[in-house]
Amino acid sequence: MFVLSEKTSDREKDSLREKILSWAEQALIEKGFEVKRKGLVNGDGISHVFDLLAEYSPLPGSSIRVGVIIVDQNDITVDYVEKMLGWLGELHSLKIILIPLRKVETKARLLAQKYGIDIVVPPQNVLSKIKHAIPTNYTDKYYLEPVVDSKIITKKIIDKTKKSLFRSSKCKFEKLTLTYYPLIEFEVELPRVRTEIEEAEVVEGKIVFDGLYGYIVTISGGALKVMREYGSFAEIPEEAYSVLRVLSEERSAELDILSARTRLDQHTLKALLVELSMHGLVEIYSDLVELKPLNTDILTDLSGWITNNGGKIVDGVPEEKEYSIILWKNIPLYKIEEILNSLNAKIDKIKTIYYPLYTALLKELSNEVAKEKIAVYNGLTGIECEDLEVFLTTPEFISRIREKEGIQIDLGSEEK
């Protein structure tokens, strides 16, 4: 979710509302609706005004009406949703869509979903243009400097690239840079049902996501490990969130019931379930779908591990220098929040840590063909991080390394 900054002026609030309204208006028009601003709807002896009122006639004599409200004065609470349910009872045959600019309580979201009131967040490309839109759980930013000396890393890379009887290609060490990689640490409370004793419990811990692609990251043997079996949470379709909410309540559901509860047709629902199963979040048994709770093995106390390994976490963001590169957080954070909330996880705090990695540019010559590769080493432990090498071996990142002066290294006679 997104909120308005406390410093937002009335003029800026009006500008924000207008941008969101224009986006929603255009989206409805593109779907064939006729849209008017400040639409008045008459009901049982009472009238209500919507920011947008849209109407569509798919067949002669039939009509679909949608009322859109920008909620910018207060949070969306259970009381607010109950108020909207009262409107539905008075107006009849109307779909209500709420666009929040402040916080949305989890219970309020579940209640709205249950009774068919949609809570819609504008896409990231719209929000990114709005100066005073910030995440509800605004992420504090920290960074740490490397603990391992660059000379130790240099020696590791030289050893890695030395000629060998078993190496058919030649590999040259081109340049060494320091890269700050964004890791997002969520402090959460996860519900877990122990089926063997039929008890529910809450597990407190931290989940770390990589800030470029949205994969869960853990620590293994001193290296950062990407848990690919869950896939990228940022790539899970937003339509699937309602499926996760229903399954979080019921633990399992038949397809017909799930379709009715989520208001998704069977074809769309089955496609979303396949997607969720690929992320390890559901199991599909013919017409029955079962939720697979997040395994507690994903919990990683990154901050504590850094401290225990001699790292010092500093407030703020690192400064980019002639030898360093900063990779800024790229994932839409609200998507991760929505998925965790849909799984009934309570988010207590979010922290972005710009983690130091030594990144080396290597040039490999094989059969007269030159290939550029990236080697990545943990700046805290000096262990090679092969999982992150896959993420960083891109033309864009290689170009950024080439543009940098890099860390001064003395290859001496070891490379010869």
C-alpha positions as CSV (number, residue, x, y, z in Angstrom):
1,M,0.0,0.0,0.0
2,F,1.0,3.6,-0.3
3,V,0.4,6.6,1.9
4,L,0.5,10.4,1.7
5,S,3.5,12.1,3.3
6,E,2.8,14.2,6.3
7,K,4.4,17.1,4.4
8,T,2.0,16.9,1.5
9,S,0.3,20.2,0.9
10,D,-3.4,20.5,0.0
11,R,-2.4,21.5,-3.5
12,E,-0.1,18.4,-3.8
13,K,-2.9,16.2,-2.5
14,D,-5.3,17.6,-5.2
15,S,-2.6,16.9,-7.8
16,L,-2.2,13.3,-6.5
17,R,-5.9,12.7,-6.6
18,E,-6.1,14.0,-10.2
19,K,-3.3,11.7,-11.4
20,I,-4.9,8.6,-9.8
21,L,-8.4,9.5,-11.1
22,S,-7.0,10.1,-14.6
23,W,-5.4,6.6,-14.5
24,A,-8.5,4.9,-13.2
25,E,-10.7,6.8,-15.7
26,Q,-8.6,5.8,-18.6
27,A,-8.4,2.2,-17.5
28,L,-12.2,2.0,-17.4
29,I,-12.7,3.8,-20.7
30,E,-10.3,1.3,-22.4
31,K,-12.6,-1.5,-21.1
32,G,-15.6,0.0,-22.9
33,F,-17.2,1.9,-19.9
34,E,-18.7,5.3,-20.1
35,V,-17.2,7.3,-17.2
36,K,-18.2,10.5,-15.5
37,R,-16.7,12.3,-12.5
38,K,-18.6,12.9,-9.3
39,G,-21.3,10.4,-10.3
40,L,-24.5,10.5,-8.2
41,V,-26.2,7.1,-7.5
42,N,-29.7,7.0,-6.1
43,G,-30.8,4.2,-3.8
44,D,-33.5,3.4,-1.3
45,G,-34.4,7.0,-0.4
46,I,-30.7,8.0,-0.3
47,S,-28.0,9.1,-2.7
48,H,-24.2,8.6,-2.7
49,V,-21.5,10.3,-4.7
50,F,-18.6,8.5,-6.2
51,D,-15.4,10.0,-7.5
52,L,-15.9,8.0,-10.7
53,L,-19.1,6.4,-11.9
54,A,-18.7,4.0,-14.8
55,E,-21.4,2.2,-16.8
56,Y,-21.2,-0.5,-19.5
57,S,-23.9,-2.3,-21.4
58,P,-22.7,-5.7,-22.7
59,L,-26.2,-6.5,-24.1
60,P,-29.3,-4.5,-24.9
61,G,-31.3,-3.9,-21.7
62,S,-28.4,-4.9,-19.4
63,S,-26.0,-2.7,-17.5
64,I,-22.9,-3.0,-15.3
65,R,-22.2,-0.1,-12.9
66,V,-19.0,0.6,-11.1
67,G,-18.4,3.3,-8.5
68,V,-14.8,4.3,-7.7
69,I,-13.7,6.1,-4.5
70,I,-10.3,7.5,-3.8
71,V,-9.7,6.9,-0.1
72,D,-7.2,9.6,0.9
73,Q,-8.5,11.1,4.2
74,N,-8.3,8.0,6.4
75,D,-7.0,4.5,6.5
76,I,-9.2,1.7,5.2
77,T,-10.4,0.0,8.4
78,V,-13.1,-2.6,9.1
79,D,-15.5,0.2,10.0
80,Y,-14.9,1.9,6.7
81,V,-15.6,-1.4,4.8
82,E,-18.7,-1.9,6.8
83,K,-19.8,1.6,5.8
84,M,-19.3,0.6,2.2
85,L,-21.4,-2.6,2.7
86,G,-24.2,-0.3,3.9
87,W,-23.9,1.6,0.7
88,L,-24.2,-1.7,-1.3
89,G,-27.3,-2.6,0.6
90,E,-28.9,0.8,-0.3
91,L,-27.8,1.1,-3.9
92,H,-28.1,-2.4,-5.3
93,S,-26.5,-3.7,-8.5
94,L,-23.3,-1.7,-8.1
95,K,-19.7,-2.7,-7.9
96,I,-17.6,-0.6,-5.5
97,I,-13.8,-0.1,-6.1
98,L,-11.7,1.6,-3.4
99,I,-8.3,3.1,-4.3
100,P,-6.4,3.7,-1.1
101,L,-3.7,6.4,-0.6
102,R,-3.3,5.4,3.0
103,K,-3.0,2.2,5.0
104,V,-5.3,-0.8,4.5
105,E,-5.9,-3.0,7.6
106,T,-5.5,-6.7,6.8
107,K,-8.9,-7.6,8.4
108,A,-10.5,-4.8,6.4
109,R,-9.0,-6.2,3.1
110,L,-10.3,-9.7,4.0
111,L,-13.8,-8.3,4.7
112,A,-13.9,-6.3,1.5
113,Q,-12.8,-9.4,-0.5
114,K,-15.5,-11.5,1.1
115,Y,-18.3,-9.2,0.0
116,G,-16.9,-8.3,-3.4
117,I,-15.5,-4.8,-2.7
118,D,-12.3,-4.4,-4.7
119,I,-9.3,-2.6,-3.2
120,V,-7.1,-1.6,-6.1
121,V,-3.5,-0.3,-5.9
122,P,-2.4,1.7,-9.0
123,P,0.5,0.1,-10.9
124,Q,4.1,0.9,-10.0
125,N,4.6,3.0,-13.1
126,V,1.8,5.3,-12.0
127,L,3.0,5.6,-8.4
128,S,6.6,6.1,-9.3
129,K,5.6,9.4,-10.9
130,I,4.0,10.7,-7.7
131,K,6.4,12.5,-5.4
132,H,4.6,11.9,-2.1
133,A,3.6,8.3,-2.5
134,I,5.7,6.2,-0.2
135,P,5.3,2.6,1.0
136,T,3.1,2.0,4.1
137,N,5.8,0.1,5.9
138,Y,8.4,2.5,4.8
139,T,11.7,0.7,4.6
140,D,14.6,2.0,6.6
141,K,17.9,2.0,4.7
142,Y,21.2,0.8,5.9
143,Y,24.5,-0.4,4.5
144,L,27.8,-1.9,5.6
145,E,31.4,-1.7,4.4
146,P,33.2,-4.9,3.5
147,V,35.1,-6.7,6.2
148,V,37.3,-8.8,3.9
149,D,40.2,-6.9,2.4
150,S,40.2,-6.5,-1.4
151,K,43.7,-8.1,-1.6
152,I,42.4,-11.4,-0.3
153,I,39.7,-11.3,-2.9
154,T,42.2,-10.5,-5.6
155,K,44.3,-13.5,-4.7
156,K,41.1,-15.7,-4.8
157,I,40.3,-14.5,-8.3
158,I,43.9,-14.9,-9.5
159,D,43.8,-18.5,-8.2
160,K,40.5,-19.0,-9.9
161,T,41.8,-17.8,-13.3
162,K,45.2,-19.5,-13.3
163,K,45.9,-21.8,-16.2
164,S,45.2,-25.4,-15.5
165,L,45.6,-28.7,-17.3
166,F,41.8,-29.1,-16.9
167,R,41.0,-25.6,-18.3
168,S,40.8,-25.5,-22.1
169,S,40.1,-21.7,-22.2
170,K,42.2,-18.8,-21.1
171,C,40.7,-16.5,-18.5
172,K,41.9,-13.0,-17.7
173,F,41.2,-10.9,-14.6
174,E,40.1,-7.5,-16.0
175,K,38.8,-5.4,-13.1
176,L,37.6,-5.5,-9.5
177,T,34.7,-3.3,-8.2
178,L,32.7,-3.1,-5.0
179,T,29.0,-3.5,-5.6
180,Y,26.3,-2.7,-3.0
181,Y,23.4,-5.1,-3.5
182,P,19.9,-4.3,-2.1
183,L,18.6,-7.0,0.3
184,I,15.1,-6.4,1.8
185,E,14.6,-7.8,5.3
186,F,11.0,-8.3,6.5
187,E,10.5,-8.8,10.2
188,V,7.4,-11.0,10.3
189,E,5.1,-13.2,12.4
190,L,4.2,-16.3,10.4
191,P,1.2,-18.5,11.2
192,R,1.9,-22.2,11.1
193,V,-0.5,-25.1,11.6
194,R,1.1,-28.3,13.1
195,T,-1.2,-30.9,11.6
196,E,0.2,-33.8,13.6
197,I,-1.0,-32.3,16.9
198,E,-3.8,-30.1,15.3
199,E,-2.4,-26.9,16.8
200,A,-1.8,-23.5,15.3
201,E,1.2,-21.4,16.3
202,V,2.9,-18.1,15.3
203,V,6.6,-18.2,14.4
204,E,8.5,-14.9,14.6
205,G,11.5,-14.3,12.3
206,K,12.9,-12.5,9.3
207,I,12.5,-13.1,5.6
208,V,15.1,-11.6,3.2
209,F,14.3,-10.8,-0.5
210,D,16.7,-9.7,-3.1
211,G,15.8,-6.2,-4.1
212,L,16.4,-6.6,-7.8
213,Y,14.2,-9.6,-8.7
214,G,12.2,-10.5,-5.6
215,Y,13.7,-13.9,-4.8
216,I,14.0,-15.2,-1.2
217,V,17.6,-15.1,0.0
218,T,19.1,-17.2,2.8
219,I,22.7,-17.8,4.0
220,S,24.5,-21.0,3.5
221,G,28.2,-21.6,4.3
222,G,29.0,-17.9,4.4
223,A,27.5,-17.3,1.0
224,L,24.2,-15.7,0.0
225,K,21.9,-18.4,-1.4
226,V,18.9,-17.7,-3.6
227,M,15.9,-20.0,-3.0
228,R,14.9,-20.5,-6.6
229,E,12.2,-23.1,-5.7
230,Y,9.9,-20.3,-4.6
231,G,10.6,-18.2,-7.7
232,S,10.3,-14.4,-7.7
233,F,7.5,-13.1,-5.5
234,A,7.5,-9.9,-7.5
235,E,6.4,-11.9,-10.6
236,I,3.3,-13.5,-8.9
237,P,0.2,-12.0,-10.6
238,E,-1.8,-9.6,-8.5
239,E,-5.0,-11.6,-9.4
240,A,-3.5,-14.5,-7.4
241,Y,-3.5,-12.6,-4.1
242,S,-7.3,-13.2,-3.5
243,V,-6.7,-16.9,-4.1
244,L,-4.0,-17.0,-1.4
245,R,-6.3,-15.0,1.0
246,V,-9.1,-17.6,0.7
247,L,-6.7,-20.5,1.1
248,S,-5.1,-18.9,4.1
249,E,-8.5,-18.8,5.8
250,E,-9.7,-22.3,4.7
251,R,-6.3,-24.2,4.3
252,S,-7.9,-26.1,1.4
253,A,-10.9,-25.5,-1.0
254,E,-12.5,-27.1,-4.0
255,L,-12.2,-25.4,-7.3
256,D,-15.9,-24.4,-7.5
257,I,-15.8,-22.9,-4.1
258,L,-12.5,-21.1,-4.7
259,S,-13.9,-19.7,-8.0
260,A,-17.0,-18.4,-6.3
261,R,-15.1,-16.8,-3.4
262,T,-12.5,-15.1,-5.6
263,R,-15.0,-14.2,-8.4
264,L,-12.5,-15.7,-10.9
265,D,-13.7,-17.9,-13.8
266,Q,-12.4,-21.5,-13.8
267,H,-10.0,-20.9,-16.7
268,T,-8.3,-17.9,-15.1
269,L,-8.3,-19.6,-11.7
270,K,-6.6,-22.7,-13.0
271,A,-3.9,-20.6,-14.7
272,L,-3.3,-18.7,-11.4
273,L,-3.1,-22.0,-9.4
274,V,-0.5,-23.4,-11.8
275,E,1.5,-20.2,-11.3
276,L,1.2,-20.5,-7.5
277,S,2.2,-24.1,-7.5
278,M,5.3,-23.2,-9.4
279,H,6.1,-20.9,-6.6
280,G,5.7,-23.7,-4.1
281,L,2.7,-22.0,-2.4
282,V,-0.2,-24.5,-3.3
283,E,-0.7,-28.2,-4.0
284,I,-3.3,-29.2,-6.6
285,Y,-5.2,-32.5,-6.2
286,S,-7.6,-32.8,-9.1
287,D,-10.5,-30.5,-8.0
288,L,-9.0,-29.8,-4.5
289,V,-6.4,-27.0,-3.8
290,E,-4.4,-27.0,-0.6
291,L,-2.2,-24.1,0.7
292,K,1.4,-24.9,1.4
293,P,2.6,-22.6,4.2
294,L,5.9,-21.0,3.9
295,N,8.6,-23.3,5.3
296,T,10.4,-21.8,8.4
297,D,13.7,-22.7,6.7
298,I,13.4,-19.5,4.7
299,L,13.7,-17.4,7.9
300,T,17.1,-15.6,8.0
301,D,18.2,-13.1,10.5
302,L,20.5,-11.1,8.1
303,S,21.1,-8.3,10.5
304,G,22.1,-10.6,13.3
305,W,24.3,-12.7,11.0
306,I,26.1,-9.5,9.9
307,T,26.8,-8.4,13.4
308,N,28.1,-11.9,14.4
309,N,30.5,-11.9,11.5
310,G,32.1,-8.6,12.4
311,G,30.0,-6.3,10.2
312,K,28.8,-2.9,11.2
313,I,25.5,-1.8,9.9
314,V,25.3,2.0,9.2
315,D,22.3,4.2,8.8
316,G,21.7,5.6,5.3
317,V,22.8,4.6,1.9
318,P,26.4,4.2,0.6
319,E,28.1,6.8,-1.6
320,E,29.0,5.7,-5.1
321,K,32.7,6.2,-5.9
322,E,35.1,5.6,-8.8
323,Y,35.5,1.9,-7.6
324,S,32.0,1.2,-6.4
325,I,28.5,0.6,-7.9
326,I,25.2,0.9,-6.1
327,L,22.3,-1.3,-7.3
328,W,19.1,0.5,-6.1
329,K,16.0,-1.5,-5.1
330,N,14.1,-2.3,-8.2
331,I,11.1,-4.5,-7.1
332,P,7.6,-3.1,-6.3
333,L,7.7,-3.5,-2.5
334,Y,4.0,-3.4,-2.2
335,K,3.7,-6.8,-4.1
336,I,5.9,-8.6,-1.5
337,E,3.8,-7.0,1.3
338,E,0.5,-8.0,-0.4
339,I,1.7,-11.6,-0.8
340,L,2.8,-11.9,2.8
341,N,-0.4,-10.3,4.1
342,S,-2.4,-12.7,1.9
343,L,-0.6,-15.6,3.7
344,N,-1.8,-14.1,7.0
345,A,1.8,-13.0,7.9
346,K,2.0,-9.9,10.1
347,I,4.8,-7.5,8.9
348,D,6.4,-5.7,11.9
349,K,9.2,-3.9,10.1
350,I,11.0,-3.6,6.7
351,K,14.6,-2.8,6.3
352,T,16.7,-2.4,3.2
353,I,20.4,-3.3,3.6
354,Y,22.8,-2.4,0.8
355,Y,25.1,-5.4,1.1
356,P,28.8,-5.3,-0.1
357,L,29.9,-7.7,-2.8
358,Y,33.2,-7.8,-4.6
359,T,32.4,-8.1,-8.3
360,A,35.2,-9.0,-10.8
361,L,35.0,-8.7,-14.5
362,L,36.7,-11.7,-16.2
363,K,37.4,-12.2,-19.9
364,E,37.4,-15.8,-21.1
365,L,38.9,-16.8,-24.5
366,S,37.7,-20.1,-25.9
367,N,38.2,-21.2,-29.5
368,E,39.1,-17.6,-30.4
369,V,35.8,-16.3,-29.0
370,A,35.9,-13.9,-26.1
371,K,33.3,-14.0,-23.4
372,E,32.9,-11.6,-20.4
373,K,31.9,-13.1,-17.1
374,I,31.2,-11.9,-13.6
375,A,32.7,-13.4,-10.4
376,V,31.0,-12.4,-7.1
377,Y,32.4,-12.6,-3.6
378,N,30.8,-11.9,-0.3
379,G,32.3,-8.7,1.2
380,L,31.7,-10.0,4.7
381,T,33.1,-13.6,4.4
382,G,35.1,-13.6,1.2
383,I,33.0,-16.7,0.0
384,E,32.1,-16.8,-3.7
385,C,28.3,-16.2,-4.3
386,E,27.6,-18.2,-7.4
387,D,23.8,-17.6,-7.1
388,L,24.2,-13.9,-7.5
389,E,26.7,-14.2,-10.4
390,V,23.7,-15.4,-12.5
391,F,21.8,-12.2,-11.6
392,L,24.7,-9.9,-12.3
393,T,26.0,-11.4,-15.5
394,T,24.1,-9.0,-17.7
395,P,25.2,-6.6,-20.5
396,E,24.0,-3.6,-18.4
397,F,25.9,-4.5,-15.3
398,I,29.1,-5.4,-17.3
399,S,28.9,-2.0,-18.9
400,R,28.7,-0.3,-15.5
401,I,31.8,-2.2,-14.4
402,R,33.7,-1.1,-17.5
403,E,32.8,2.5,-16.8
404,K,34.4,2.4,-13.3
405,E,38.0,2.9,-12.5
406,G,37.8,-0.1,-10.2
407,I,39.8,-1.1,-7.1
408,Q,43.5,-0.7,-7.6
409,I,44.9,-4.3,-7.7
410,D,48.5,-5.5,-7.9
411,L,48.6,-8.6,-10.0
412,G,52.3,-8.9,-9.6
413,S,53.8,-12.1,-10.9
414,E,51.0,-14.4,-9.7
415,E,49.0,-14.0,-12.9
416,K,51.9,-14.7,-15.2
